[in-house]
Amino acid sequence: SKSSEEMKQQNSELSEKVHSLVSKNSAMKLDMEDLHKKLEMAELMIQQFSSQAGSLDANQQLQMALEEKASLETQVAQLSESLHQLQAERDQYVEKLKEERSIWQQRVQQLSEQVHTMAEEKEKHMAQIRELEANVSEL
């Protein structure tokens, strides 16, 4: 039985090692797929540059790259400005909602106080009615 327990433990350890190796293998496969995709992208870029190199010289390529960079920077600036405007509008809406919430809270407080006051008045009037009814009964 002792030997059986040792064998079970060895089997368990080996199973854990196999599981670990399978996990590492899966991770390596994913890494390899990523590297293949990057290699394909690099090959496409090389093909594009080699096809463009025949028709354009380095200065023209540089000029085109600089123009594209300037265009992208302009787009980024426009998007940043739009983002700032949207944030400002959002902040204004938040402030407006806070103000409206405060107004409604005050209104609810006023109405609550009015209800409380009216309930007290009703109670006083009911007491007066009972008192008058008692007086009428005596008379």
C-alpha positions as CSV (number, residue, x, y, z in Angstrom):
1,S,0.0,0.0,0.0
2,K,2.9,2.3,0.7
3,S,4.3,1.6,-2.8
4,S,0.8,2.3,-4.2
5,E,0.7,5.6,-2.4
6,E,4.1,6.5,-3.7
7,M,3.0,5.6,-7.2
8,K,-0.2,7.7,-6.9
9,Q,1.9,10.7,-5.7
10,Q,4.3,10.2,-8.6
11,N,1.4,9.9,-11.0
12,S,-0.1,13.1,-9.6
13,E,3.2,15.0,-9.9
14,L,3.6,13.8,-13.5
15,S,0.1,14.8,-14.3
16,E,0.8,18.3,-13.0
17,K,4.0,18.4,-15.1
18,V,2.1,17.3,-18.2
19,H,-0.7,19.9,-17.5
20,S,2.0,22.6,-17.1
21,L,3.7,21.5,-20.3
22,V,0.4,21.5,-22.2
23,S,-0.2,25.1,-21.0
24,K,3.2,26.2,-22.0
25,N,2.8,24.5,-25.4
26,S,-0.5,26.4,-25.9
27,A,1.1,29.6,-25.0
28,M,4.0,29.0,-27.4
29,K,1.5,28.2,-30.2
30,L,-0.2,31.5,-29.6
31,D,3.1,33.3,-29.5
32,M,4.1,31.6,-32.7
33,E,0.8,32.6,-34.4
34,D,1.4,36.2,-33.4
35,L,4.9,36.0,-34.8
36,H,3.7,34.6,-38.1
37,K,1.1,37.4,-38.3
38,K,3.8,40.0,-37.6
39,L,6.1,38.3,-40.2
40,E,3.3,38.5,-42.8
41,M,2.7,42.2,-42.1
42,A,6.4,42.8,-42.4
43,E,6.5,41.0,-45.7
44,L,3.5,43.1,-47.0
45,M,5.2,46.3,-45.9
46,I,8.4,45.2,-47.7
47,Q,6.4,44.5,-50.8
48,Q,4.7,47.9,-50.6
49,F,8.0,49.7,-50.1
50,S,9.7,47.8,-52.8
51,S,6.9,48.5,-55.3
52,Q,6.9,52.1,-54.3
53,A,10.7,52.4,-54.4
54,G,10.7,51.7,-58.1
55,S,8.3,54.6,-58.8
56,L,9.2,57.0,-56.1
57,D,12.5,58.1,-54.8
58,A,13.4,58.4,-51.1
59,N,12.6,62.1,-50.9
60,Q,9.2,61.6,-52.3
61,Q,8.5,58.8,-49.9
62,L,9.7,61.0,-47.0
63,Q,7.5,63.9,-48.2
64,M,4.5,61.6,-48.4
65,A,5.2,60.2,-44.9
66,L,5.5,63.7,-43.5
67,E,2.3,64.8,-45.2
68,E,0.5,61.8,-43.8
69,K,1.9,62.5,-40.4
70,A,0.8,66.1,-40.6
71,S,-2.7,65.0,-41.6
72,L,-2.9,62.5,-38.7
73,E,-1.7,65.2,-36.3
74,T,-4.4,67.5,-37.6
75,Q,-7.0,64.7,-37.1
76,V,-5.7,64.1,-33.5
77,A,-5.9,67.8,-32.8
78,Q,-9.5,68.0,-34.1
79,L,-10.5,64.9,-32.1
80,S,-8.9,66.3,-29.0
81,E,-10.8,69.6,-29.4
82,S,-14.0,67.6,-29.9
83,L,-13.3,65.7,-26.8
84,H,-12.7,68.8,-24.8
85,Q,-15.9,70.3,-26.1
86,L,-17.8,67.2,-25.2
87,Q,-16.3,67.1,-21.7
88,A,-17.2,70.8,-21.2
89,E,-20.8,70.1,-22.3
90,R,-21.0,67.1,-20.0
91,D,-19.7,69.1,-17.1
92,Q,-22.4,71.8,-17.9
93,Y,-25.1,69.1,-18.0
94,V,-23.8,67.7,-14.7
95,E,-24.0,71.1,-13.1
96,K,-27.4,71.8,-14.5
97,L,-28.7,68.4,-13.2
98,K,-27.2,69.2,-9.8
99,E,-29.0,72.5,-9.7
100,E,-32.3,71.0,-10.8
101,R,-31.8,68.2,-8.2
102,S,-31.3,70.9,-5.5
103,I,-34.4,72.8,-6.6
104,W,-36.5,69.6,-6.6
105,Q,-35.1,68.7,-3.2
106,Q,-36.1,72.1,-1.8
107,R,-39.5,71.8,-3.4
108,V,-40.0,68.3,-1.9
109,Q,-38.9,69.7,1.5
110,Q,-41.4,72.6,1.2
111,L,-44.2,70.2,0.2
112,S,-43.4,67.9,3.0
113,E,-43.5,70.8,5.5
114,Q,-46.8,71.9,4.1
115,V,-48.2,68.4,4.4
116,H,-47.0,68.2,8.0
117,T,-48.5,71.7,8.8
118,M,-51.8,70.7,7.2
119,A,-51.9,67.5,9.1
120,E,-51.4,69.4,12.3
121,E,-54.1,71.9,11.4
122,K,-56.5,69.0,10.5
123,E,-55.8,67.5,13.9
124,K,-56.5,70.9,15.6
125,H,-59.7,71.3,13.6
126,M,-60.8,67.7,14.5
127,A,-60.3,68.5,18.2
128,Q,-62.3,71.7,17.8
129,I,-65.1,69.8,16.1
130,R,-65.2,67.2,18.8
131,E,-65.2,69.9,21.4
132,L,-68.1,71.7,19.6
133,E,-70.0,68.5,19.3
134,A,-69.6,67.9,23.0
135,N,-70.9,71.4,23.7
136,V,-73.8,70.9,21.4
137,S,-74.6,67.6,23.1
138,E,-74.5,69.4,26.5
139,L,-76.8,72.1,25.2
